[in-house]
Amino acid sequence: MARFDLQTRGGLDIDAEMLVVRQLSAPSRADMKALWARLPGGPVSTPFQSPRYFESFQRHMVGPVNGELSIYSIEHRGLSLPLMLIPVLVRRRGPIRIASMPDLTLADQNAPVLARGIPLSGRVLKSCWTAFLGCLDRADVLDIFNIPPAVDGMANPLFELDACETYTEALTFDLTDEQAEARWRKKSVYKEARAKMRKLEGQGAEFFVATDPQDRVDVFSKLLADRRQRLRGLTRAACAETGPKDRFYADLAANTGPDNPAQVFGIRAGEELIAGAIGMMTGKTFNGVLISIGDPKWHKLSPGIVLISQIIEWAKAHGIETFCFGTGLQSYKQRFGAVSQPMRRLNVPLTFAGRAYIKMRKAKDVLKAGNVFLRVQKS
C-alpha cells in the first residue's frame, strides 16, 4: 500500500483494492454536509454539486420524475476517508433506467466532488471510476451532460474518460488572466454598459446584490414573470413542465446562508425592479443561470447588458477566478469577449437493454438530422 500523505502534490497513488464505495440514498442536507466535511482539505465542486443544491433538487425535482437521488462515496478502505463523491439520479424512461448527475437541464456543469487536499494520480482516478461503475447496478444507461475540463481549478476526472464525447461549448472568463482581461475590457460592450449604467443612475437606478429573503424572492418573481411572457403561445403541457423548476429556483431564492450557491442580483429604481439575475457560486467559480431583460420601457438602456457587466465586476471583486456564462454561444454572451471551452457528454450502456436503447436513440437522432437537412434543402 502506498503511503497516504495529505500534503502530496504529485498525485496520490493508491492500490485499487484499497478503495471501497459506499452509497448514501435519499440523503438529508445534514447527511451531505457531514459527508462533504470529511473530504480532506475541503470539497471541490461545481456550483451544481453542493448540498444546498441537492436539497432543493431532491425536494422539487426528484418526485416528478419518480427518481432516486444517491451520493456514492469512493473511500480509502484503511482510513475511511472519502476521496471522491459522485452524486447520481436514477429515473425511468419507459422500461429503461437512466443514471445521471442530478441535472434535469438545471446543471450547466457536472463533475464529481473532489477532495482539495488529495490530488489523485490518473491511475487512482480511473480506479475510483471503475469501482463506482461496479456498484451502479440499478441502471441501464449512464448519461451525464455538460462535463467541463476543470472544477474550481482542479482537473475534472470525467472529462478525460475515453467514453466522453464533445457535446457543446460554454463561454467562460479566467478573471486571473490580466492580459486576457485587458483585451476583453476594450470591447465596445463594456463602454456601452458603463455609459448606460450612468444614464440608469441618472434616473435613480442602482445595482444591488439581494441578501434579504424578500428581495431575493422579488427578483425571482420578476424572472419568472418574464419567462412566462416568453412562453406564451406554447402548449399547455410545455408551460406546465416548468413547474418543478420554478419551485426549485424559488426555494434557492427564498433562503440565505453561506452554503447556498444561489446569488441574486438586480437593478432597481426605487421600488421598481428593472432587471434581475440569478447565478450559482461555489469556491472561486461563478455560473450565471437566469436573467431578465426588464420592462420594454427600459430596453433602450440595455439593462440586461448593464447587469451582466456589473455582475462580472462584483465577481472579480469577490475573488472569483472563473466566470461562466453557462452552456450555449448566444450572441449577447459572445459580445463580452469570453473564451469558448468544450463541454463533454458521457453516455455509456451498463446493461444489454442499455446498449439497445442507445443504438435506437442514435438511429432516431440520425433520422431526425436527415429530416432537418431535407427541410432546409426544400426551403
Stockholm file with secondary structure:
# STOCKHOLM 1.0

chainA/1-379         MARFDLQTRGGLDIDAEMLVVRQLSAPSRADMKALWARLPGGPVSTPFQSPRYFESFQRHMVGPVNGELSIYSIEHRGLSLPLMLIPVLVRRRGPIRIASMPDLTLADQNAPVLARGIPLSGRVLKSCWTAFLGCLDRADVLDIFNIPPAVDGMANPLFELDACETYTEALTFDLTDEQAEARWRKKSVYKEARAKMRKLEGQGAEFFVATDPQDRVDVFSKLLADRRQRLRGLTRAACAETGPKDRFYADLAANTGPDNPAQVFGIRAGEELIAGAIGMMTGKTFNGVLISIGDPKWHKLSPGIVLISQIIEWAKAHGIETFCFGTGLQSYKQRFGAVSQPMRRLNVPLTFAGRAYIKMRKAKDVLKAGNVFLRVQKS
#=GR chainA/1-379 SS CCCCCTTCSSCBCCCGGGEEEEEEESCCHHHHHHHHHTSTTCEECCTTSSHHHHHHHHHHTTGGGTCEEEEEEEEETTTTEEEEEEEEEEEEETTEEEEECSCTTCCSCCCCEEETTCCBCHHHHHHHHHHHHHHCCSCSEEEEEEECSEETTEECTTTTCTTEEEEEEEEEEETTCHHHHHHHTTSHHHHHHHHHHHHHHHTTEEEEEECSHHHHHHHHHHHHHHHHHHHTTSCHHHHHTTHHHHHHHHHHHHCCSTTCCEEEEEEEETTEEEEEEEEEEETTEEEEEEECCCCGGGGGGCHHHHHHHHHHHHHHHTTCCEEEEEESCCHHHHTTTCEEEEEEEEEEECSHHHHHHHHHHHHHHHHHHHHHHHHHHHC
#=GC SS_cons         CCCCCTTCSSCBCCCGGGEEEEEEESCCHHHHHHHHHTSTTCEECCTTSSHHHHHHHHHHTTGGGTCEEEEEEEEETTTTEEEEEEEEEEEEETTEEEEECSCTTCCSCCCCEEETTCCBCHHHHHHHHHHHHHHCCSCSEEEEEEECSEETTEECTTTTCTTEEEEEEEEEEETTCHHHHHHHTTSHHHHHHHHHHHHHHHTTEEEEEECSHHHHHHHHHHHHHHHHHHHTTSCHHHHHTTHHHHHHHHHHHHCCSTTCCEEEEEEEETTEEEEEEEEEEETTEEEEEEECCCCGGGGGGCHHHHHHHHHHHHHHHTTCCEEEEEESCCHHHHTTTCEEEEEEEEEEECSHHHHHHHHHHHHHHHHHHHHHHHHHHHC
//
